[in-house]
Amino acid sequence: MLFDVFNWQTGYLQHWKFDSAKTQLYSAFQTEILQRFQSYQIPVIELKKTVQKEAVCHVFEKVNTGGVALNAFELLTAIYASDNFRLRDDWYGSAERQVTGAHRVMTQKKVLRGVQNTDFLQAVTLIQTYRRRREDMAAGKSRDEAKGVSCKRSAVLELSRTDYQALRDHVLTGFLRTAKFLTLEHIFLDRDLPYQTQLVPLAAILAELGDSWEEIGTKQKVRQWYWCGVLGELYGGAVESRHARDLPEVLDWIRSGSPPPTTVRDANFNADRVLTLRTRNSAAYKGVYALLMQSGGREFLTDQPMSFATYDEEKIDIHHIFPKVWCHANNIEAKLMDCIVNKTAISARTNRIIGGAAPAKYLATLERRGSIAPATIDRILATHLISHEALRGDDFKSFFEARREALIELIRTAMGKTVAPTEEWIEAAGEPMEGEDDTDDEAEALEAA
């Protein structure tokens, strides 16, 4: 009606027989309403087919006032729709279309619940570009001529629907193997993952290795690469370039005995670092926590190994060994009290028993409550790399020195590399610390009150 004004106007005036009041009303309507619509200009951005897909995302993000980013998943969803393929259903699942989404499959594994759709697409793209490069080189192209391995957004946006569908189940299998690998390393929940970003190359590597990833020699190399990334703290920030190196270098290292990958070569750990690890904000902090459980740490009260079942049922978490209350009363500096050297994995029940008591006192309480022989408690403490002599003597300094050295050896073994030496620990403890300690020791707070 708005753009057929002439006929509408004629009909209106004829209906009212050109009544002057109705004519004035129409004139006002035309001035106040119709002319505004007719003169309204709608901004248009014309994008040609030759415009790169990454540029389309960039344009959308610049002009969008709603604050919603157009990520690679959203754009590929639109692109694949032209082939009658619903990427969103493939990811989230659809009861109507009887599609079990990859996301639904993965979130059954608690450690994978943080995996995003863009992470999944990156893993698919890594493998697709890796295979394409191998094909180029097999066809006689030089290393410089062959297309590169990549999972940057520009590469993800070039992923064809056919390549995605061909690799989708393969990559999903890689992520499920990743969940199993992490469980064996005693990383059970997504909150305990040192680096979410490292799952992308890990899933791609395990997908391409197939069932051979569980063979001893292969698994040892994957473990070394993984822990070098974690303890060397190499996966913070922009990591797409490292991902692109990891996949071919790790596979070549395993399959043909090539030199260790860049991530293994780059990784370094300074012994002073254990004195500044105090919160889950640090990948290395969560890594040491997992390694302590993986290396045989047993629950204080039950003598049970730290399996997934124990971890979940007993509510295992990181708690202080020398409690905060005791440390405050004995003038132990916060930077020593709260660092990873003075923490280990124990159950919520054990932590409540420990409270704020001196170690000698709470060990006696544990022995009495659990009818546990002192020798058994001493053996359990050893699985946590804790000197029972120092703990029973409430000797913080001796305990700290011995455990610091034991943790450094644990880290060295996991990385398969020499750990840089430190100064005397008292002086080294002056290094900058992370944020406030995040250990949840409610029982200690109650004891202090």
N, C-alpha and C positions, 0 to 999 in steps of 0.2 A: 504494500500500500504506500509506503513512504516514497518509493521511487516512481509511482504511477500517480503523482500528485494532481495532474491536470484532470484526469477522468474523475478522480475522487472529489476534487473541488467542484467540478461541474455538477456532479450528482448531489453534493451537499447543498449548493445554492438553489438548484431546481427544487429540491425537497422542501426547503424553507421559503420557496417562492421569492427569493432575493430580499428577504426581510432585512432591514438595515441593522438591527441589533445582532442578528445572526451573521451578517456580513462582517461586522466589526469584530465579533468573536472569532470568526475564521481568520481575519487579518492578524489579530493578536497571536493566535495559534501558529500561524505561518511564521511570524517574526520570532516568537519565543522558542518554538519547538522545531519546526521543519527546517528552517534555515541553519540552525545549529547542527542538525544531523547532516544536512547536505554539504556543509562546509567543514565537517570534522575530518581530520587527516590521520590516517592510521600509519604508524611507522612500519616499514617493511625492510627487511634485510634479505637481499637476494643472494643465494649461494648456488654457485654453478656445480655441476657434477664433478668438475675437476678439483674442487676444494678438498683438501685432505680431511679425513675424518677427525683427526686430532684438533684441527682448526675449528671444526664445527662445535666440538665440546668447548673450546676456548671462547668462541663467540657467544654460545649459550650462557656460559658462566658470567660473561661481562654484562650482558643485557638483562639477565634474569634478576628480578628484584625480590623473588621469593626466598632466596638464600639456599636453594637446592642445587647441588652440583650435578651436572650431567656426566656421570662416570662412564667408564668403558662398558660396563655391564648394561647400562640403560641404552646406550647408543647401539650396541650389538643386538640388543633385544629388538629395537626398531628395524635394524638392517635385516636380521634373520626373519622377521615377520613377513617380509616381501617374498620369502621362500616358503611361507606357510609353516614356519617352525617357531614354536613358542619357547624362547629361552627362559623366560621367567617360570613357566611350568616345569621345565627341565630342571631348574635349580630348586624351586620351592616345593614342587609337586602339585598335582591336581587330581582331586578325587573324581571330578567330573570326567576328566580325560584318562583316568586310571594311570597316572604317571607318578612314580615314586621318585621324588626329587633328590638330587645329590646332597643337598643341604640336610634333608631329613635323614638320610642314611648316615651322614657324618656326625650329626649332633647326637646320635645314639652313643657316641664315644665322647665322654666328658672333656677329654683333653682337646678335642677338635671343635668345641662349641664356639670358639672365637674366629673360625675360618670364614672369611667373607667371600662373596661371589667373585670379587675382583682378584682375590688370592687364587681361587680356583682357575680363573681365566689365565692368570699369569703362569701357573704351572702348565696348563695346556699349551700356551704359547712357547714356553721354554722348550718343551719337548718337540713341538712342531718345527721350531726354527733350528733346533739341534739336529733333527733328522734331515731337514732340508740342506743344512750345511754339509752333512756327511754325504748326501747324495751329490751335491755339487763337486765335492772333492773326489768322490768315486768316479765322477764323469770326467776327471782330468783337470778341473779348475784348480788354480793355485790357492793358497790360504788367503791371499789378498782378494782374489776374484770371487771366492765362495761367499755366499750370503752369511751374515753373522748370526750368532745366537743372541737372542734378546727377549726380554719380557717387559720392556718399557711400554708405556701406554700406546705409543704410536704403533708398536709391533702387535699389541693386543687388538687394536682396532683393525688391523689388516687380517686378523684370523678369519678364515672363511667358515661358513656354516658347515661345509662338508668336512673340513679338517677338525672342527670342534666335535662333530658327531663321531668321527672316526677315533678320536682320542679321549673322549669323555669318560668312558668306563675304565680305560687304562689309567687315567689320572686319578679317578675315584679309588681304584685299587691301591694306587700309590699313597693316597692319604690314609686309607685304612691300615696299610703297612706302617705308616708313620705313627699311628696311634699305638700299634703293637710295640714298635721300637721305643717310643717314649715311655710306655708302661714298663718295659724291661729296664729302662734307665731310671725308674721310679719318679717319673713326672706324670701325675695322674689327672690333674685338673688344668683347665686352661689358665686359671689364675697363677699356677705355678710354672707356666712356660717361661723360660728365660727370654726367648724372642719369638713372638708370633711370626715375624717376617722370615725366620729361618725355615718355617714349615714349607714354604714354596719350593726352594731347591731340594729340601729333604724328600718331599713327596715325589718330585720329578726323578730324583736319583733312585729311590726305591722302586718306582714304577718301571724304570728302564732296566734295573738289575734283575727284575723278575724274582723267582723263588730263590735265586742264588744269594740274595741279600742276607739270608739267615745262616749261610755257611760261615764258619768261624773266622777265616782270614778276611773275608769280605766285610763281615760285621765289625771286626776290629778296626778296619780302615774307616768305615762309616762313623763309628764311635769317635775315633780320633778327630776326624774332620768336624763332627758335630760339637765336641767339647772344646776344640780350638776356637770355634766360632763363638761359643758361649763365654768361656773363661777369658778369651782374648778380647771380648766385648766388641765384636766386629760387625754386629748386625743392627746397630742403631742408625737412625737417619735414613738417607737415600741408599738403597742397597741393590737396586736393579742390576747395576754393573757387576757387582759381586755375584749375584745369582747367575748371570750369564757366564761367568768364569767357572763357578762351582760345578755346574752340571757336566760339561765336557771334561774338566780337569779331574774331578773325582772319578768319573767313569774310566778315563784313560789310566789313572793311577791304579785302579782296581783291576782292570782288564788286561792292561799291557805293561804294567810296571813302570809307567812314566813317573817323572819326579812328583813329589807331593804337591797337592794343589796350593794355589796362592793363599787361601785361607789358613792352611796349616803353616805355611811359611811366615805369614804375617803375624800370626798369633804370638803374643807375649803376655806374661803375667809377672808382675813385680811382687815380691813377697810382702812388701808393705801394704799391698792392696787389701789383704785380709783384715787389716786394722781399720779400714774405712768402709767395709761392707756391713751395713746395719739395717737396710730395709729392702722390701720387695721391689723398690724402684730400680734396683740393680740386677741385671741379668746374672752376673757372677754370683751374687748372693743366693739367688734361687738355684743356681747351678750347684753350688757347694752343698746346699740343703739336700738336693736330690742325690748327689754323690754319696753323702753320708748314709742315706737310707740304702742306696744301691750297693754300697760296699759291705753291707751286713749289719747295719744298725738294728738293734732289737729293742722292743718296748720295755721300759724299765720294770713295770709292775707285772707284766704277763710273760715276758721273755719270748714274745711272738715276733717273727720277722716282719719287716715293714712292707707287706704286700698291699695290693690295692684294697683287698677286703679289710685288712687291719686299718689301713689309712682312713677308709670311709667310716667303718663302724666305730673305731676308737677316737675319731676326730683328731687325728694326728696333726700337729702344727709345730711351728718353731717357738721354742720357749727358752728362757734363760737357764743356765746351769747353776751359776751362783746367782740367786735371786736378787732382784733390784733392791728389795728391802735390806737384805744383808749387805749389799754393795754400798748403799747409801750410809748405813750404820758404820761401815768399815772404811769409809773415805776412798772408795774405788772410783776413779774418774769415769764419767759417763761414756767417754769415747772408748774405753776398754770394756766397760760393763755391757754396752749395747752392740758391740761388733760381733761378727759371726763366730769368732773364737769362743765366745761365752754363750753360744746358743746351740741347741740341737733339737732333733725331732722327738717329741714325746706326746702322749695322749692327753686329752683334756682332763681325764680322771687323775692321771699321775701328777699333772700340773697342780690340781687342786690340793693333793696331798702334800706336795712340796711347799706350796704357799710361799712365805717369805723367810722360811727357816734356814739356818746354816746348813750347808751340805751334810756335815756329820750327823746332824739331828734328823734331817729328812731321809737320809739313807737308813737310819735305824728305824724310822717310822715305816718305810717301805718294806723292810725286812720283817717287821712285826705284822703289818697288815697282810702281806702276801705270803707269810710263812716261808720266806726266802732265805736261804743260807747266805752269809756274807760272801763266800767264794763265788756264788752264782751272780750276785750283784756286781762283784768285781769283773766277772767275765762279760756281763752285759755292758758295763761302762767301757770296757775295752773296745766293744763293737762301735762305740761312738767316739773312739780315739780320745778317751778321757782317762787320765791317770787316777786310779782309785786311791793311791797313797796321798796324792795332793788333795783330792776331794774329801777324803775322810779326815784329813788334817786341817781342813778349811784354809788351805794354803793357796791363795789366789795366784800369787806370782808364779809359783812352781807349776800349778795347773796351766796357767796361761802360756808360759814358755813352751811346755811340752806339747800342748794341743796346737799351738800355732805352727810348730814344726811338723806335726802330724798332718795338719790340713794342707800345708804346702806340699808335702809328699803326695797326698791324695790328688791334688791338683796337677802336680807334675806327671803322675802316672796317667791320669785321664787325658792330658794333652800330649803325652809322649814327648815332652820337651823340657829342657832345663828351665827352672824358675829363677829369675834374676834375684840375687841376694838382697838382704835388707840390712839396715843398721840395727843397733840395739833397739828392742821393741819399745822401750819407754820413750826414747827420742822419736822413733818413727811414728808413734801414736799421735804425734802432733800434726800429721797430715790432714788436709781438709776432709771433712766428713760429709756424708749424704744428709738427707733430711732427718726429721725426728724419727726415733725408733718406733716401729709399727707393731712390735710384738704384743700380742693380746694376753696379758697376764692379769686377768681380773682377780684371781685368787691372791696374788701378791699385794694388790691394792687393798683388798679386804684385810689381809694380815697386817698391813701397815697401819690401817685405821684402828 
